Amino acid sequence: LVTEKEDYLKAIRKLAIANRGEVAVRIIRACEELGIESILLHSEPDQNTRAYRLATKSVCIGPATSSQSYLNIQANVQGALAAGADAVHPGFGFLSENADFAQACLDAGLIFVGPTPDAIQKMGDKVTARALVEKAGVPLVPGYQGDDQSDIVLKKEASRIGYPLMIKATAGGGGRGLKVAYQESEFQLQLESARREALNAFGSDQVFLERYIENGKHIEFQVFGDTKGNVIHLNERECSVQRRHQKIVEEAQSPSLNDHLRKKMSECAVKAAQAVSYVGAGTVEFLLKGDQFYFLEMNTRLQVEHPVTEEIHGVDLVKAQIQVAQGYTLPWKQEDIVPKGHSIECRIYAEDPYMNGVPSTGKILSLLWPEGKGRRYEYGFDPGDEVTSFYDSMIAKIIVHDENREMCIQKALRVLSDTVIFGVKTNIDYLKEILNHSEFRNGTMSTAFISKNFPEGLKAKESSKDELAFYELAKQSLSDSSTVSQSDAPLKGAFQIAWRNV
Amino acid sequence: MKRITLETPLGIKSGYALKDRTGVWIHFEGKTSFYENQDGSKRRGKKANASKDQIDSPMPGKILKVPAVVGANVKPGDPLVVMEAMKMEYTLKSDIFGTVKAVKVKEGDQVTRGALLVSLEEKK
């Protein structure tokens, strides 16, 4: 990265992380490489997580309930100050797109690793955002974004826009507070559901309406700005494989864009970012139908799926975020951004795919990540840690990189097959079905892919004869002396680890 | 976790296994499965609410809304209970034509996995 010695650079020596799980680990790794101390701001139960063990320092900021810990602005700011931090990284989710939090950090004299509160505010309010980007010449989906939130007016606007239609939380993101009404009779129920989720997740139940463009593709552009006014893009990701508007599989680049379309969309993405003088990493999301594309929203933060962009460009977005927050010029010029190969990310959710994705909680007993070239694992739990129902069920991400899309899919399938997670059920079988599906293989999948092909999750299959034989053998050879408490207790003392696989 | 090797007529196949209090986890031929203790029958696939007129909670969570009203007629797809876990909402729907016989929960209740939420009477 750039080494710049200028007086106005604000040095970060201690960075507080207002987040948890795999993204907290991701930020800690970036800090380690930059020679910065990491301070984890965590809830009470999260003492038993990987990020807690890896951080240089940690401060408990409250109980398990997010509203009293990870969503509590004052607790995070006070925790950061108490530990002597000079900056805060919000990760994604929680307070990452909360302008009041960014402002509270600045007011306390802390550097906020992200855009200005003004940019977060404008893009976070989906109504303002739509008006701003429309002015910048970016195409929009038809919708209603008025202040009148009465049931009657919303229902009338819904009929005007036409069904199917999306009800979205004005302050929303990440699939929360977002519902689809396929016909008028569903509208009221979905509206109430969207308002409830929005109120719980974002503290506001204001919604806006958008026509639901069916069989569209979700294409998003990674953008990056610095304090000198430079804004560039790092090409697109396709995230069409979504369930209940939560992404499951993401890839870079999209199999659906040609150079002409890519150029047009990337220009719009940069324009959208420039409209709010964007600083740091951000994502401009579009819906693509044929060769028509529409602005969906801009996420003013690091994205869960940022690793696929990192893999194809050979960059480190988190380190760049921290550098830019200190006032450094962007480490790359637009012409340096040349993608190479293909990358796919699979999100591992703690859930039972054979029971339509019902969350699975419990203690992680064993983990095995098959190592090899172009395989990357981002995770927030070690064996012995508990996956609770307090937080998101995404427990890990598997990212693979290979020369082309076909090889990448093959690698992802192999890695998923060789990955072992004991203790909670996961969606790994489901991910394999997705990657094996002809629509995914052809690259023609749309955001309706999951609801069309896997409406009920997976059907349980009969165990093979060999599997049953293996189970019987396993049951016999695992005598009571080799149950969890003994064999898989965390190893104490480094010498034990050294002998393990000899 | 223990590596275990199975001899089959087609050659040697190996996998991993681990036993905990409730059952045995195995990873075999690229697939992870959990076998619950009781005589080796698998939990997977056996729905918590196997009976269509008994709506059980499929997970631990919080009840957000109860559209089901005792005595009301329901058809397949009608929402009965809306609940939340891991910050997501789930709607439990009726699989059958029938009437609501009993509602065992109200808004704000915390429920465990398998708790009875609503019972229906199927129309024949």
Interface residues (C-beta under 8 A of the other chain):
Chain A: R176 L189 E192 S193 R196 E197 N200 A201 R244 Q246 D352 Y354 M355 V358 P359 T361 L365 S366 L368 S389 Y391 D392 S393 L416 S417 D418 V420 I421 F422 G423 K425 T426 I428 D429 K459 A460 S463 S464 D466 E467 A469 F470 Y471 E472 L473 A474 K475 S477 L478 S482 T483 V484 S487 D488
Chain B: M1 K2 I4 L6 T8 K13 G15 Y16 A17 L18 K19 D20 R21 V24 W25 I26 H27 F28 E29 G30 K31 T32 S33 F34 Y35 G40 K42 R44 G45 K46 K47 A48 P58 M59 P60 G61 L64 K65 P67 P79 V82 E84 A85 M86 K87 M88 E89 Y90 T91
